[in-house]
């Protein structure tokens, strides 16, 4: 498809994935009916029927009444409307898995796909809110953990275009024969409605994944690796955009993965009966750096006693830093069953027990926790006077200068850099004064290709590689009207600073498209 349609080989892989979903009879062809059904499934408001018919006619480049991969590639590269249309489709269907080292994925069909579709339609699972869950996709993943490859059942729901914010809610179940992808079902649709893609999986030995029932010992030492491989497959590694809902051992898997790759995860997370053998002492520092926190709930039972180390540690964390942790003992601190109760689905094939578990938080609790989990991160607070090089920007320190603004523009990757994971990611955050600004997280790679913690800075705005000259000029002008100040007799300067090849001259000059000509025109 070329660079115009989302970047070479990666764009082709995504396009083939879309075709695989549509091509139910394995014919390698799209027809008007499945073409229309797919677009309506992605976003029913974006493409009215007449527009779909017109686009299909344009995509049918050879006029034979069907569209194959070659037709769509030609449509994407040679027709203006096709380029724009394919970019929309790519954006709408951007949440899909790729094969990565140690983790390969196939689209599942047959009984596995039907069981997942039936699950998300079950009121016992969704609790009455199910809008958008019919877009669920079922995958079979093969994860190389230690000396063995494990077959893992995965479910994913892409958020429709127009609402997606590039973030993922990852749901992880606990240790029990009734535990599987159903556990956090009440939260699926609320998080989807808040712009999140959804991702869940059955751990090895649970649900429909391979392995002896309830046995974690063969893969437990690699549980963090499993989580990170899954997120890397879905393009979320190191991006700081994954919010976790973790129950029991799912909470432990999250905490261990967080210690390995904190930059992969977002700010806010929800845990239920989280258990972990060794408490991570750096948890508070990581949560503080991420600008977020945890809400953790406890239901006392024979497997989760109040004498557990996690109960003590979460209680102490809340006492020391209530902004980082809220810990709730459900049987002591909440009215039951109005706030919480256990629920189950009736389908026995979902798990290793007669019925699959669903955490039955009440609708008010679900809404409150979904709002908590989807909140913007706090900008990190300053830490004392350090005479070394600055580690925080003025915005992070709460020292806004209305006459001086700093913007960042990230250049596109060079040819030799294409195919590598992104090295920086951007989030909207609140500065200490409550304004919405942008945080850029820069990470470093180690010798194995894995991401390691880097630096985080907050600026007025961060322009990503896809930003046009017009986008950059408009963004800067809307925040700092240098031309208007100049016309009022006030000195104004816009300058670009950066290393050789970073795009300074292009931004300022750009052969007539940069700031100089645009400022004169204004």
N, C-alpha and C positions, 0 to 999 in steps of 0.2 A: 504493500500500500504506500510505502514511502513515508517521509517525515510528515507530510501534510495530514496524515490520518493517524496521528498519535505515535509516531516514532518507530518506523522500521519493523524489525522482527517482533518486538513486543506488541505492536499494533496488529500484526498478522496473527499472532497467537491469540489475542483477544477476539479478533474477528472469527477465527476458526472456532473458538469456544462458543461464541454466540450462535454460529451455524449449527454446532453440535446440539445445542438446546432446542433449536427450531426444527431440525431435520429428523423428525420422528421416524421416518421410514428409511433413513440412511441413504437417501437418493442423492445427496449433495446439492439439492436445489431448494430455493425458496419460492413459494407461490403466493399469490395475493392474500389468501386467507391466513396463512401462518405469519406472513410479513406483518399484516395489520394486527393480528392477535399479539405478536411480540411487542410492537410499539405501544399498544394500549396497556399491556401488562407493565411495561417500563414506566409510563407516565400517561394516563388517559387524557390529561388536559393539554399536553404539549402537541399532540398530533391529531387534529380532527380528520374525519374520514376523507374529505376531498383532498386534503394535503397528502394523506397516506397514498391515495390512488395516484396522484401526480408524481410523487417521489418514486413509487414502484415502477411507473412507466419510464422515468428517467434512468432508474437503476438497471432496468432490463435493456442493456446496451445493444444487444443484437436482436431485440424485438421478438423473441421466441416465447414470451409469456412466462418465463421463469428467470430467477436470478441465481447465478452460481457465484462462487468465491471470486472468479475472474471478473464477472460483471461488476461486483461490488468494488473490487480493487480499481477497476477502470473508472467507475463512478466517483470514487473517492479522490482520484488523482487528476482527473481531466475535466470535471464539471464543478463549477463554483458552488452550486447548491449542494452537490454531492459531498464536497469537502466539508461544508458546514454541517450538513446532516450527519455524516459519519462521525464527526467530532462530538455531536450531541449524543449519538448512540453510544460511542465509546465512553463518554462521561457517565451516561445513565447506567451502563452495564459494567462500570469499571471495577466492581468488586467481584473478582473471580480468582480462582487459584492458578498458580503456575507451578510447574515442577522445579524444585530446587534441590541441591545436593542433600541427600538423605531423606527426601520427602517427595514422593510422586503422587499425583492425584488423578482420579478418573471420575467422570460424571456417572453417578449410579442410576440404575433403572430398576424395573421390576418391583418386587416386593419392598425393597429398601426405600425406594422413592415413594411408593404408595403409603407405607407406614408413616413416613415423615409428613406427607401431605395430610393424611388422616389425623395425625397428632395435632398439627397446628389448627385444624378445624374443630377440635374437640373443646367444648366449653369448659371442661374440667382443667384443660391446659391453659387456655387464654383468659378464663374468668370473665368473658363477655366482651373483651376488646381484641379484635382479630384483624382489623383493617390492614391490608398489605401483606399479611402472612402467606397468602396463596402464591406469592412469588418465591417461596422457599425452594432451594435446590439441595439435593442430597449428593454427597460425594463419598467415594471410597478412597482413603489415603493409605499409603504404605510408608510407614515411618521406620527408618533404620535407627534403632535405639540399642546401643551396646552391640552385642554380637548377633542380634535377631532383628528381623523386620516384622513390624506389627501392622495388622490391618485395622484401620480406625474409621469408624463411622462419623461423618461430618455433615452438619446442616448449616446452610448459609442463606440469609435473606438480604438481597441488595436493596438499599434505600432508593426510591425513585428519583430520577433527575429533577432538579428544581428544589428538592428538599435535602438531598444528601450534603453533609458537611465534611465528608472525608474522615469520619471517625467510626470506630467499631466498638460494639458492646459484645464482649466475650463472656459466655455463660459456661461455668464449669461446675460439675456435680460433685457429690461426695462419695464416701465409701459405704456402700450398702447395696444389697441385691436389687432394691427397688430404685436405685439412683441411675439416671441416664440423662439424655438431652432434655427431658421434660422438666427438670427440677425448677428452673427459673422461668417457666412458661408465662406467668402473669406479667413479666417485665418485657416480653418480646415486643409486642405492639406499641407500648408506651415509648420504648427507646427508639423504635422505628419512626414513630411520629415526631420525635425530636431530632431526626436527621441522621440517625446512626444506622450503619450496616449491622447485621446481626450474625454471630458466629457461635456455634456450639459443637461439641463433640463428645462421643462416648469414649472414656478412657479405656485402655486395654484391660480386658477382663470384666467389662461392664457394658450394659446395653447390648448393641449389635456389633460391637468391636470384638476382635479375636482375643483369645486368652482365657485361662481358667477363671471361673467365676470368683470375683472379689480378690484375686491374687495380684498384689501390686509389687511384691518383692522383685520379680524378674526385670521390672522396668523403672522402679521407683527412683533409682539414682539418676535416671535420665528424664525425670518428669518435667523439669524446667526446659530441657532441650526440646521435648515434644511440644510444649506451648510455643516456644520461640520459632520452631520450624513451621508450625501451622500459621503463625502470624506472618512469617517471612513469605510463605507461599502465597498468602493473600495480599502481599505488598505492604504490610504494616510494620515491618521490622525497623526499629530505631526511629519511628516517626512521632512518638509521643502522643498517639491518638487512640489508644486502646483502653477502654474502661472495662473493669472486670467485675463480674458478679460471681463470687466463689463460695461454694458450700463445702464444709468439712475438708476433705483432702484437696478439693478444688481450690480452696483458699490457700492451702499449703503450697500447691503447685504454683499459684500466682505469686506468693511471697518469694519463693525460690527463684522464679523467673525474673521477678523485679530486681532481686539482688544481682543477677547476672547481667541484665540489660535494662537499667532504669529508664533509658531514653526511649524504649519501645512503648512505655505505658503512659497513660494520661494522668490527670490530677486526682480524680475522685473514684472511689471504689466501694463496693458493698459486699460484706462478708456475712455468712451465717454458719455458726458453729465451726469456725476456722480452727484447724488443728495443725500443729507443726512441731516436730521433735525439738529442733534447735531454733530458738527465737532469734530473728535477725537484728542485731543491735543497731545497725545503721538505718533501720526503717524510718525513724523520725527524721533523720537528716534528708533522706530521699524524698519523703512526703513534703518536707519544707521546701526543698529545691524544686519540686514539681509544682509547688503552689497549690497543693490540694490536701486531701485527707481521706479517712476511712470511716464508714459507719459499719460497725460490727455488732451482730446480734447473737445471743446465746440462748439455746434451749437445752436445759439440763436434762440428761438422760444417762443411762448406764455407760454410754460411750463418750459422753461429754459432761464431765463432772466439774463442779466449781473449784475443785482442787487442781485442775489442769493448769499447766504453765501458761497456756495462752490466755486463759481467763484472768490470771494474775497480771500478765504483761499488758493486755489491753486495758485493764482497769487502771494500771499504773500510768500507761501512756495517756489516757484521758485525763487523769489527775494532774499530770505534769504539763501537758500541752493540749488543752481541750479544743484548740483550733485545728488540731491534726487528727483527732480521734473522738468519736462518740461510740461508747460501748453500752449496749442495752442488754440486760438480763430480762428476757421476755417474761418469764414467770414471776419476776419480782417487780418489774418496772412498767408493765403494760397490762391493760385490761384484756383478758383472754375469754373467749375466742374472738372477740370483736376486732382485735388488732391482727392476730395471727392464729392460724390453725393449719394442720396438714391436710392435703388433698391428694387424690390419686386418679389416674386415668384407668379405664377399664381394659385397654388393649394389653394382653399379656406378652406379646412378642416384642415390645419395646425394651424390656429390661430382663433381668435374671430372676425376677420374682413374679407373683401373680398380677401385680399392678404397679405402674410406674409412679414415683413420687412427684408431687408438685408442692412447692412452698406456697402456702395459701395466705400471703399477706393481703390485708383488706384493700379495697380500691383506693382509699385515702392514703394508706401507707405506700402503695405502689406509686401513686402520683408523686408523693413527697420524695421518695427515694429516687425515682427517675429524674426529678428536677435536680436533686443533689448530685446525681451521677453525671448529669449533662451540663453542670454549671461551668462557667469559665474559670480557669485557674487564677489564683491570686498571683500578682507579680511578686517575686521573691523579695523579702525584706533585706535591708542592708545589714552587714555584720561588722561593726566596729571600725576603727581607724587603722587602715593598713597602708603603709607608705610605699608598698610595691605597686606594680602596674594596676590600673583600675580593673576591678572585677565586675562592677555594676555600672550601668549607664545612669545618667542623671534622672531619667524617668523612673528607673528602679529605686532610686534614692528619694523619690518624691520631690525633686527640684526641677519643676517645669519652667523653661524659659520661653515666654510667648514670642520672643523675637528671634529665636534660634531653634531650628528644627533639624533633626538628623533622620534621613531616610536611607534605606539600604536597597540596592538593586543586585540581585543574584544573576550572574551571567549564565547562559545555556552551557551544557557540557560540551567539551571539546570532543572530536571524534574518538580519541583514545579513551575518553571517560565514559562513553555511552555503554550502557549495559551494567554499570555499577550502581549499587544502591545509593539513593540520595544522601548527601552528607549534611544537609541542613533541612529543618522543618519549621513551619511557622504556625503559631497559634494566636488567636485573639485573647488578650488578657486585660485586666483592669490594673491601671497604675495605682499607687497609693492614694491618689486623689479621686479615684473612681472613674476616670476616663478610659474608653476602650482604645488600646494601643496594640502593638504587635510584638510578640516575643519570637526571636529566632534562636533555634537550638542547633548548635554546630557540634557535630560528633566526629570522632577520629576512628579510623579503622586499624585493626591490629594485623599481624602477619597472616592470620587465618581467614581474614576477610570479614570478621565479626566486628560489630560496632562497639565502641567503648565510650564512656561518658566524656563529654566535651564541655563546651561553655554555653551559657544562656544569656542573652542580652535582650533588652526591650528598647524599641525605637518607635518613632512616630508611625512609620509604615514600612513594610518590607515588600518589595516587588519581586515576585518569582520570575523564573526565566521566560515564562510564556507572556509576561506583561509587554504590551506594545509601547512604542514611543509615546503615543497619545495617552495610554494608561498612566505612564509615569508622569508626564507633564500635568495631566489633569489631577492626579493624586497630590502632587507637590503644590500645585497652584491652589487647590481647595483648602489646604492647610496653612499655606504661607504665601500670601499674595505679594510677591516681590515686585511685579510690574505695577500694581496699584500703588504700592509704597513709593516707587520711583517717580510716578506721575505726581505724587503729592510732595515731592521734594525731599523724600527720605532715602538715604543711601541704602542700597540693597545688593546683596551678592548671593549668587548660587554657584557653588563650585563642586567638582567631583574629585574624590580622593580614593585611591586604590592602587593596587600593584599593576605592573605592566600586563596588558591584555585583559584587564577586567571589565573594559567597556566604558571608560571615562570619556574618550573622544566621541564615541558613538552616541552616548547620552547627551553630550553638550552640543555636538555638531551634527553628526549623523547624516552627512550629505544633504542638508536642508531639512531633515526631519527632527532635529534635536531641539534643545532648549533655546538656543540662540535665535533660530528662525521663528520658533513659536512665540518667544517673548516679543520679538519685533512685530510679529503679526498681531498679537494682542494689543 
